[in-house]
Amino acid sequence: ATTELGNRHRDYDHVAMRAALAVNDYRPKSDTLYAWVTDHWEYDTRAIYTYDINGLLLEKLIEQWNGSAWTRQSRRQISYNPQGLQVVSILQFWFGGQWVNAERTLSEYEPNGQLSVVTFQEWDSGTPAWINASRNLLTYDDGLLSVDVLERWRNDEWDPELRTSYQYNLNDHVSTESVETHSGDDWDDLLYWMNSYNVDGLLIERVQYLWTPVGEEPQVRFTYTYNASGLETLNTRSFWLNDAWQAVSSVQTKYGGDRVVEVVTTNSFFNTTMSRRLYSYDDANMATEEIAQIRDDLGRDGGAATWRNISRTVSVSEAADPVCLCPCQGDVGPRSSGGDTYINLVDVVTLVDIAFFNGELGITDPNCPNSRADVAPLDGCGDGLVDVVDVTVLIDYAFLKGPAPCNPCVD
């Protein structure tokens, strides 16, 4: 799947991979939302998460509090292919004592794991059957997303509607996003985004231009500021008014170390603080609470200006089941001795050599049918190929996990 703007669009489903690696060994178990009523918190809704043995999310269940008990509201169920990539996501609502289909998303991939087609369908209870609604066709150039075409299902056929083309700078960051609309047999310019980065590769400005009969006109601009650790501290949105940029809102983020502790939204046009979110964490560095508040500068009932509670989310995490590669799988360096019993950057360098320069594949594991260098997907035995997907997995494992002892998995 593609990553957020500014990062290279990788050949592997990054979110699924991170979940499977269980970088911090914890994963969300439930999120409970409370509403502030007069002077106390009351239950509102909650989400409950279910995972498979590899740590991949299988279901997100939403329940509503009816005043005395939790009642089912909706659920999203997700299934994956053997490579651990999401292929089906189904949203259902609880109605009449049973689960009723609402919508589903189908994902298709190229043999190298790149996302190629995403189809959105809606449930027709009258038929009953899934009915196409829209789809995105993705194409790549040298591993980077180059074109994303949105099509709508009309008159029993796919009708192109929007086409977004991406251009990159020398660091593989998106520099330009051009959006076109489909008319007849032609594509007409609609708008485009220009992105600028600092020397560290961090996005510092994003500007949208609209094509008009008289040419291109600036519309909206986002500017970003970071601290010394490269964490975003200020996000400002501006509109083009009277031939100048006018700031209308900003979001300021405060940290405790590398953890977000407060996010404040300000109406820059009136120089008024609007809202904020406060975050708390446990000893395992997992978020445990988020409190949303609005700023009452006038003071309710003639009182003093203050922050007023709106909602509160309490998150519960659980220790993730240990996710192992095959016994010592991924420990590919040094080659001469069959590994050094650690998964570290030496293995990354070795695997890059194997994947890109077709080095020797002599390191095998009797417990796996494939080469020990075939570390993806993380189901224990890979996919039969040693390629850039394996490199991506091992790089993230080595950098985010740190040097890790290579021990056999224990059921």
Helices and strands as residue ranges (DSSP letters): H 14-21, E 26-37, E 40-51, E 57-65, E 70-80, E 86-95, E 98-109, E 115-124, E 129-141, E 144-154, E 157-168, E 174-183, E 186-197, E 203-212, E 215-226, E 232-241, E 244-256, E 259-267, E 272-281, E 287-296, G 300-302, E 306-319, G 335-337, E 342-343, H 345-357, H 388-396, I 397-401, E 404-405
